[in-house]
Amino acid sequence: MKAAGMPKQARASGPALLVLIALAVGVATLAIVAVRGHPPASRAQQVQQIAAGLHCPICKDLSVADSPAPLAQQMRQEIAQKLSAGESAAQIRAGFVTAYGDSVLMSPPRQGLAGAAYYLPLLVLAVGLTAAVTLLRRRQRTSPSDPPEADSPQLSQGQRSALAKAVAQLRSEEPG
């Protein structure tokens, strides 16, 4: 069904424009959430945040913040002491990595092969956006009024005249 008075180009670009606006809003929201980070207000919150980023060496699938193990409690106390001594969160995490290895981290490090967990989603998003824009542009360029392809069947003179009569009859029967 055609919209009256609206050029074909405007009709085709309406949905495409909405898709691009939605993608732009989504990317902007993700960027704001990723950049925006508030430091914890209290020392207890800082300890909780650092401990939540470390695996308990004894418990499986529990962070140091959630683990009831005595070792996890000692680790929380050590985090609090190091924060009081002026060490940064990165320095404290590095000390635990030195003591227990990379497996103590709840999230993979950003370098090496483990860094793919951070950068692969961005790569997939970029490829998806590129593919969407390419498909939308290709769809806008092709229209039903384009000339037939070279491999499409050619009509004979009799077929053309029969087609012209059928189209004329349909137009004469159209209301309005």
C-alpha positions as CSV (number, residue, x, y, z in Angstrom):
1,M,0.0,0.0,0.0
2,K,1.5,3.3,-1.1
3,A,1.4,6.4,1.1
4,A,-0.3,9.3,-0.8
5,G,1.9,12.2,-1.7
6,M,5.0,10.7,-0.2
7,P,8.0,10.1,-2.5
8,K,9.3,6.6,-2.7
9,Q,12.7,7.7,-1.4
10,A,11.1,9.2,1.8
11,R,9.1,6.0,2.4
12,A,12.1,3.8,2.1
13,S,14.4,5.9,4.3
14,G,11.8,6.2,7.1
15,P,12.4,2.7,8.6
16,A,16.1,2.9,7.8
17,L,16.3,6.2,9.7
18,L,14.5,4.7,12.7
19,V,16.9,1.7,12.8
20,L,19.9,4.0,12.6
21,I,18.5,6.3,15.3
22,A,17.8,3.3,17.6
23,L,21.3,1.9,17.0
24,A,22.9,5.3,17.7
25,V,20.9,5.7,21.0
26,G,21.9,2.1,22.0
27,V,25.6,2.8,21.3
28,A,25.4,6.2,23.2
29,T,23.8,4.5,26.2
30,L,26.5,1.8,26.3
31,A,29.2,4.4,26.0
32,I,27.7,6.5,28.9
33,V,27.3,3.4,31.1
34,A,30.9,2.2,30.3
35,V,32.5,5.6,31.0
36,R,30.5,6.6,34.0
37,G,31.9,5.1,37.1
38,H,31.5,6.5,40.6
39,P,34.2,5.7,43.2
40,P,32.8,4.0,46.3
41,A,32.0,6.5,49.1
42,S,33.3,4.5,52.1
43,R,36.3,2.2,52.9
44,A,33.9,-0.7,53.4
45,Q,32.4,-0.2,50.0
46,Q,35.9,-0.1,48.5
47,V,36.8,-3.3,50.2
48,Q,33.6,-4.9,49.0
49,Q,34.2,-3.8,45.4
50,I,37.8,-5.1,45.3
51,A,36.8,-8.4,47.1
52,A,33.9,-8.9,44.6
53,G,36.5,-8.9,41.8
54,L,38.5,-11.7,43.3
55,H,37.8,-15.4,43.3
56,C,38.1,-17.2,46.6
57,P,41.0,-19.7,46.3
58,I,39.1,-22.2,48.4
59,C,35.5,-21.9,47.3
60,K,34.4,-22.6,43.7
61,D,32.6,-19.9,41.9
62,L,32.4,-17.5,44.9
63,S,34.1,-14.2,45.2
64,V,36.1,-13.2,48.2
65,A,33.2,-10.8,49.1
66,D,30.7,-13.7,49.1
67,S,32.8,-16.5,50.5
68,P,32.3,-17.6,54.2
69,A,35.8,-19.3,54.2
70,P,38.3,-18.1,56.7
71,L,40.8,-17.4,53.9
72,A,38.4,-15.1,52.2
73,Q,37.8,-13.2,55.5
74,Q,41.6,-12.9,55.9
75,M,41.8,-11.6,52.3
76,R,39.1,-9.0,53.0
77,Q,41.0,-7.8,56.1
78,E,44.2,-7.6,54.0
79,I,42.4,-5.5,51.4
80,A,41.2,-3.1,54.1
81,Q,44.7,-2.8,55.6
82,K,46.2,-2.1,52.2
83,L,43.6,0.5,51.4
84,S,44.4,2.2,54.7
85,A,48.1,2.1,53.8
86,G,47.3,4.0,50.7
87,E,47.5,1.3,48.0
88,S,45.2,1.6,45.0
89,A,42.7,-1.0,44.0
90,A,44.9,-2.0,41.0
91,Q,48.0,-2.5,43.3
92,I,46.0,-4.6,45.7
93,R,44.6,-6.8,42.8
94,A,48.1,-7.1,41.4
95,G,49.4,-8.3,44.7
96,F,46.7,-11.1,44.8
97,V,47.5,-12.0,41.2
98,T,51.2,-12.3,42.2
99,A,50.2,-14.6,45.1
100,Y,47.5,-16.7,43.5
101,G,47.9,-16.2,39.7
102,D,45.4,-14.9,37.1
103,S,42.8,-17.4,38.2
104,V,42.1,-15.2,41.3
105,L,40.5,-12.6,39.1
106,M,36.7,-12.8,38.6
107,S,37.0,-11.1,35.2
108,P,39.7,-11.9,32.6
109,P,42.7,-9.5,32.2
110,R,42.4,-7.0,29.3
111,Q,45.6,-8.1,27.6
112,G,46.5,-11.2,25.8
113,L,44.1,-13.8,24.6
114,A,41.8,-13.1,27.6
115,G,41.4,-9.5,26.3
116,A,39.2,-10.9,23.5
117,A,36.3,-11.1,26.1
118,Y,36.4,-7.3,26.1
119,Y,37.1,-6.4,22.5
120,L,35.2,-9.1,20.6
121,P,31.7,-7.7,21.4
122,L,32.8,-4.3,20.1
123,L,34.1,-6.0,16.9
124,V,30.8,-7.9,16.5
125,L,28.8,-4.6,17.0
126,A,30.9,-2.8,14.4
127,V,30.5,-5.6,11.9
128,G,26.8,-5.7,12.5
129,L,26.4,-1.9,12.1
130,T,28.4,-2.0,8.9
131,A,26.3,-4.9,7.5
132,A,23.1,-3.1,8.5
133,V,24.1,0.2,6.8
134,T,25.3,-1.7,3.7
135,L,22.0,-3.7,3.4
136,L,19.9,-0.6,4.0
137,R,21.8,1.3,1.3
138,R,21.6,-1.6,-1.2
139,R,17.9,-1.9,-0.5
140,Q,17.3,1.8,-1.1
141,R,19.3,1.7,-4.4
142,T,17.3,-1.2,-5.8
143,S,13.7,-0.5,-6.7
144,P,10.9,-2.5,-8.4
145,S,11.0,-0.1,-11.4
146,D,14.6,-1.1,-12.3
147,P,15.0,-2.6,-15.8
148,P,15.0,-6.4,-15.9
149,E,18.2,-8.3,-15.4
150,A,20.1,-9.7,-18.4
151,D,19.3,-13.2,-17.4
152,S,15.5,-12.6,-17.1
153,P,13.3,-14.1,-19.9
154,Q,12.5,-11.8,-22.8
155,L,8.8,-11.4,-23.8
156,S,7.7,-12.0,-27.4
157,Q,5.7,-9.4,-29.3
158,G,2.5,-11.5,-28.7
159,Q,3.2,-11.7,-25.0
160,R,3.8,-8.0,-24.7
161,S,0.5,-7.1,-26.4
162,A,-1.4,-9.6,-24.2
163,L,0.3,-8.1,-21.1
164,A,-0.5,-4.5,-22.3
165,K,-4.2,-5.5,-22.8
166,A,-4.4,-7.1,-19.4
167,V,-2.8,-4.0,-17.7
168,A,-5.2,-1.7,-19.6
169,Q,-8.2,-3.8,-18.5
170,L,-7.1,-3.8,-14.9
171,R,-6.6,0.0,-15.0
172,S,-10.1,0.5,-16.5
173,E,-11.6,-1.6,-13.7
174,E,-9.8,0.3,-11.0
175,P,-12.1,2.5,-8.9
176,G,-11.3,6.2,-8.8
